[in-house]
């Protein structure tokens, strides 16, 4: 049985491994298809495609964009995108500038609170230009203010915590526009992070389907298997396809092993086939 992974991150955003290292690991584990879906950037896609080709792996170019949403977090995956799309590059550039300003503001809050952080070391925590809250969390770990990245989020950087500053996100309409302009297919990532009721999930899925979202990432390691089955049913009831991913970042998130999803289930190629079918459908080109 061929195994795949449709949600992964590299050091081009907040993952541990470079795109090349990610593809090497996928080859070692026997995976046949990897989708690289870094946060708000396409910087790692060229390297990933080259490394995947060298290992005989299919690489689906993707991105994960955070959408302005309350009460939880809404992440939108875009699959099959053209990394050279002008509207997409413009959007990622704006998001990168806003992320830099946010990082500076968070570091200022830490300084005002008396935290002694070696901010020069932050460049060592990310091997690419992308620096986000996970890297600030790693800075706290390096300074021995906390033991783990998760503790940094729980105590300081997570939503509602003392040093949280709201991220600059795209409105859903714009995110859909740039993904479609890049020839991509939009999919809702890990829906339980939305923190809404089951009935509201159904309402949102129906509304988003009408807006052009085509799929739901029903299977994700942070959800229980039974919850994922419910999401799959809800997606199919609305004519939406289903994907599965690990949300692999590396050692910082050991529960998200490459090629594994909810219930530690290996990710079957049927989810890749559903995505590829959607990519070949005319709706993906609107």
HELIX and SHEET records of a PDB file:
HELIX    1   1 UNK A   19  UNK A   29  1                                  11    
HELIX    2   2 UNK A   45  UNK A   55  1                                  11    
HELIX    3   3 UNK A   86  UNK A  112  1                                  27    
HELIX    4   4 UNK A  119  UNK A  121  5                                   3    
HELIX    5   5 UNK A  122  UNK A  125  1                                   4    
HELIX    6   6 UNK A  133  UNK A  142  1                                  10    
HELIX    7   7 UNK A  149  UNK A  152  1                                   4    
HELIX    8   8 UNK A  153  UNK A  157  3                                   5    
HELIX    9   9 UNK A  172  UNK A  181  1                                  10    
HELIX   10  10 UNK A  191  UNK A  194  5                                   4    
HELIX   11  11 UNK A  198  UNK A  211  1                                  14    
HELIX   12  12 UNK A  225  UNK A  237  1                                  13    
HELIX   13  13 UNK A  251  UNK A  253  5                                   3    
HELIX   14  14 UNK A  262  UNK A  264  5                                   3    
HELIX   15  15 UNK A  269  UNK A  280  1                                  12    
HELIX   16  16 UNK A  282  UNK A  285  5                                   4    
SHEET    1   A 7 UNK A   3  UNK A   8  0                                        
SHEET    2   A 7 UNK A  31  UNK A  36  1                                        
SHEET    3   A 7 UNK A  58  UNK A  67  1                                        
SHEET    4   A 7 UNK A  74  UNK A  79 -1                                        
SHEET    5   A 7 UNK A 185  UNK A 188 -1                                        
SHEET    6   A 7 UNK A 215  UNK A 219  1                                        
SHEET    7   A 7 UNK A 241  UNK A 244  1                                        
SHEET    1   B 2 UNK A 260  UNK A 261  0                                        
SHEET    2   B 2 UNK A 265  UNK A 266 -1                                        
END                                                                             
